[in-house]
Amino acid sequence: MEKLMARDAAGTDLLSALRPSRLNFNLVRCCFQVVKSSPLIPARIRTRLFTDKVRASSATAIATKPEPIIDEASSKIRKDILACPICYERVSWNGGVDLSLEAVARSTLECSCCRKSYTGKDSHLDLTVTGGNKVYGEPMAASTELFRFPLVSFLYERGWRQSFTVWGGFPGPEQEFELMKEYLQPVLGGTIVDASCGSGMFSRLFAKSGLFSLVVALDYSESMLRQCYDFIKQEDNFPQEYVSRENKFSSSLHIALGKLVLVRADISRLPFASGSVEAVHAGAALHCWPSPSAAVAEISRVLKPGGMFVATTYIMDGLLSYFPLSRPIRQGVAQLSGSHVFLSEKELEDLCASCGLINFTCTRNRLFVMITATKPV
């Protein structure tokens, strides 16, 4: 019996010694003792090794603490997508790991190339070229400045956008969303930029659908982005993964940047790295851009090979297109207002082709048209 107990004790000691932590510690200790006592190694090096051992032991103890988890999509925003609108170099994020809208307000994005910093606002990231300037500013086209008025932002989803269905044949947001989903099938699961998102009508639909890993609601109007933020706060059925659990006990809203981010930017200077997004959507916005060709060229730049551009606008190809002075009049209106009137589907196809997009398609309903084009692979 005593021999059996002794054998069991010896076996227990052997198993204990073979455990990874004990084994590693014993090996390191033995090696250190040999080095420390060896007369062949100078005292200076032996002292250095002893110091390094103490530091390594401290580092091992610290490493046992749980590290913060940053989801993959949020990390992708920081490293692979957002870029300086001046030089298009990727920006570094200076902020906490808590990716909430409150964190955005306390964060800055810095470009290591041109040394410019971009700050977060209460509801969005400001990535315009003149963002943060206190004195210098530039007037934009009338069609762009119009949507910066708070009253227009307030009315946009409260009657303005609905009027498009009456006079223009727009099917309505839900039907337009279902139609564009068919075109976007090849790029589902990637990143989509809702360009000129307005009050976020389609941005919220994209977010609630769960079809994309990241939705970027982008607009030049600060008041539109604030309205988008307010609508998100008011929606009871907004997906819980976008709203943190603290919202049940606090009036503050937390939105994960890994899923949805609000960005203020100029459509002709998009703050994204080249070839970084899978899709760009522009709902009822193409005709409001001061330079559609500059904007679509930027969209083509940021799209990945195989990425898709989907847009809705209207075409005045009725009797007006046969009027002899229709084109000069249209040019004059565009110069004064910054708004463009398209007279044919061919114009839109040529616009996309001139900016390097292929596989043009369009769907018509009276004046309404939905177009799609693809970045060549």
N, C-alpha and C positions, 0 to 999 in steps of 0.2 A: 504493500500500500504506500509506504514512504517513497519507494522508487517511482511509483506511478505519479504521486503528487509532485515529486521533484521534476519528472519529465514534463508534466503539464505546466509547471511554473516556468521551466526553461523554454517550452514552446510559446508561452504567453510573452515572455521577455523577447523572444526572437521576433514574433509578429509585431510587438510594439516597436522594436527597433527598425523594422522594415517599413513602417508607415512613412509616407512621403515626407512629412514635416520633420520627423525625427531623423530619418535617413539623410535628408539634405543638410540638416543642422550638424549632425555628427561628421559628415564628410567635410563640410566647411571648417568645422572646428579642428579636425585632424590636420587638414591642409595648412590651416593657419598656424597651428602649433609647430609643425615641421618647418615652415618658413621662418617663424619667429625665433626658433632656436638654432637655425642653421647659421654657422659662422661664415659661410660662403657669401651671404647676402649682406651688403653694407647696412649699418644701423639706420641711416637716413631713409633707405627704401623700406626697411622693416617698420619704421615709425609711420611712414606714409600708408603702408598697407593696413596697419592697425587703425589709423584714422578713417580710411575708406571703409573698413569693416563696420565701424561704429555708425558711419553715415548710411551704409547699406542696410544695417539692422533697423535704423530709424525709418528709412524709406519703406522697408517691408512692412513695418507697423502701420505707417500711414496708408499704404496701398490697400490695406484690408478694409478701409472705410468704403462704403458704397458710393460709386461715382454717379453724378447726375446723368439722366438719360435724356438725350436730345433725339427726337425722332428723325428718321432719314429725310423726310420731305423738308423739315425745318432746316436741317443742315444743308440741304441742296439749295435753299433760298440764299443762304449766306455765301456759299462757296461757288455755285455754278450759274446762277441766274442774274442776280442784280449786278449792275455795272454802272460806271460813271457815264452820264450822258454827254460828257465832253470828249473823253478819250476812249470810251467803251471798254476800259480795263475794269476787271472785277474789283469790287469794293470790299473792304474789311469791315466787319460788324463789331462795333464797340458797345456792348450791352450785356445784360444778364442772360442767363440760360432760360429764364421764365419768359417764354415767347407769348406774351399777352399784349393787348393794345396799350396797357399801362407801361409795359416795358418799351414799346415803340416810342412812346412820348419821352422816355428817358435815354434813348439810344441815339447814336450817330453812326453814319456810314462814311468811311474815309477812303479816298483814292490815293494809293501810294504813288501814282504816276504824276498827276497834276496837283496833288496836295490839297484837294478841295474836300470839305466835309459837308455832309447832308444830314439834316436833323429830322427826327420823328416828331409829328404833331400829335394832338390828342386822338385823332381818328385815323391817321394815315402817315405814310412816309412821303416826304417832299423830295422828289428827285428831278426837279426842274433845274435848268442851267442857272437861273437867277434865284433859285430857292435860298432863303435865308438872307437875301439882301434887304437892307433897311432903307436905302435911298434909291438905288438904281432899279428901274423897271422898264418894261417895254409894253406898249399897247398892242394888243392882238387884234385880229380881224373882228368885225362886228358880230359875226356868227359865233365866234368863240367867247367873246366878252358877254354876250347875252346870257349864256348858261352859267355865268359866275354870279348872277344876281340871286340872292336867297329866295326871292319870290318865285322866280322861274323854277328853281330847284324844288321848291315846295309844291308847285302846280304840276310838275312833269308827270308824276304817276297819279295825279288827281284830276285827270281830264285831258291834259296836253297829249300824252302818248296815245290815249284811247281815240282821239280824233283822227289819227292816221288811218284807222280802220274805216271811218266814214268816207273820207275824201280820197284816200289813196289805195284802198284795197289791202292794207296790211291785215293779215289773218288774226293778229293778237299774240301776245307774248307766249302763251302756252302752246298754241299751234305752230308758231315760228320755232319754238324750242324743239318740238317734236320733229319738225321738218329738218332742222339743222343737225339733229342727232344722227339721222341717216347718213348725212355727208361726213360727219366726224367719226364714224365707226373706225377707220384705220388708226386714229390717234387717241382713242379712249384710253384712260389710265395715265396720260401724261399731264403736262402743264398747259393750261389755256389762259390766255390774256384776253380779258373783256375790255377792248379798247374803246375809249369814249363811253364808258359804262353808264354815265349819267347817275341816276339815283340807285343804280345797282340792280335793276329789274332782272336782267339776265345773269348777273353775277350770282345772285341769290339762287336762281334756278340751277345754275351749274353746281353751286356748292351743295344744295340739297339733293341733287341727283346722285352724288357720289361717283360720278363717271370719270372724274379727273383727280389726280393726286394733289394738285395745287391749282387754285383759282386766283388770278391777279385781277382785281377790279381797278382799272386805270382810267383816270380822267384828269383834265387840266383844271377843272373847276373845284375849288376847295369846298364850296357850298354843296355841290353835288355829292362829294365824298362824305361830308358830314351827314347829308340826308340818307345816304346809303347806310352809314353806321347806325343812324337812328332807326331805320326800318329793320335792321338786324336785331336791335334791342327789343323791338316791339313784336317780333314774330315768335309766337309761342311754340310753333312746330319746327323751329330751326334745329338742325341736327345737334344732339348733345355733345358730339365730339368737337364741335366748334365752340361750345360754351362750357366753361369750366364749372365744377361743382360749387365753387365759392359763390356763384351767381345766385344760389338758393338762399344765401344768408347775407348777401350784400347787393347794393344797387349797381355796383360796377360790373361791367361785362368783360369777360376774358375771351379772346378769340385766338385760337392757335394759328400762328403764322405758317405752320406746316400745311394748313388746309386753305386758308383764305387770307389774303393780304390786300390792303387798300393802298394804292400808290398814286401820287400826283405826278404827272409827267406830261411833256409835250409829245404829241403823236409823231412829230417829225424828228424827235431826238429821244428815242425810246431807251430807257435805262436798263437794257438787258444785254448780256453778252451775245455775240454773234452765234447763231445756230444753237440756241439754248432752250427754245420752247417748241412744243409740238403743234400748237394751234393758236390762232388769233381770231377773235370774233369782234365784229363792229356792227352793232345794231342801229339802224337808222342814223348813221353817223357819217358815212362816206361823203355825202353832199355838203356836210358842215365843215369839212377840213379845209383850211386856207389853201393848201396845195395837196390834192389827192395823190399826185405822183410821188411827191417827197414822202408822204405818209406810207404809201404802199411799198415804196422802196425800202423804208425802214422795217416794215413788217417782213418783207422778203429777207432782209438781213438777219433778223432775230430768229426766223423759223429754222428748225432743223431740216435736213434733207428728208423729203417726204412729208413735211409738215403742211398743215392746211390753213388757208385763209377763207373765212366765211363772213359775208357781209350782206346787209340788206340796205336798200335805198329805193329811190323811185326814178322812173324814166318818163319824161314828157315826150313821147314819140307819137302823139296824136297829130292834130291839125297844126299845132305849134311848130312841129319839126319841118313842115313844108313852107312855113312863112319865110320869105327871102332874107329878112334881116334877123332871123332867130339866133344865129350864131353870134353876130356882133353884139346884139342886145344881151345875150347870155354872158359874153365876156365882160361887158360893162357892169352887169349886176354882180359878177364874181369879184371884180376889182373893188367895188364899193362895199360889198357885204361880206366877202369871203365865202359865200355860199355858192355851190355849183349845181347846175341843172344838167343832167345827162339826157341826151336826145335819142340814144339808141343803145341796144345791147352791144353792138360792135365797139362803141366807145369804151365800155367797161372791159371788154375782152382785150382791146389794145392797151388799156391802162395796166392790166395785170401782166400782159406779155412784155411790155416795155420795162417792167420791174423784175423780170426774171421768173415769173410764175407761169405754170403750164396747166393743162387739163382743165380749161375754163368751162364751167357749166352755169346755167341760170334757170331759175324757176320764176314764172310770171303770174301775177294776178292783178289785172288792170294796171295801175301805175306801179304797184309793188313789184320788186324783183329781189330775189335772193341769189347771190353769186358765190361760187366757190372756185378756188384755184390752188395749185399745189406747188411746193418748192421741189425742183428737180432733185432726184436722188443722185 
